[in-house]
């Protein structure tokens, strides 16, 4: 069954500009670094496959 939430209490508890986003920033940097490595590895594999098939 659905629960009801008191929206006035949670909205009053948050003060804009006070959130610590350090964990989110580290996660984003890690994601970008991983995607760069994955992209580079994919390109290297494709080049290897193209040269090995020639």
SULRA-V30500 format. One record per helix or strand of 3 or more residues. SS is the DSSP state (H for helix, E for strand). FROM is the first residue (numbers start at 0). TO is the last residue. If there is no record, write none. Layout:
# SULRA-V30500
[[SS | FROM | TO] [SS | FROM | TO]]
This chain:
# SULRA-V30500
[[H | 6 | 12] [H | 21 | 51]]
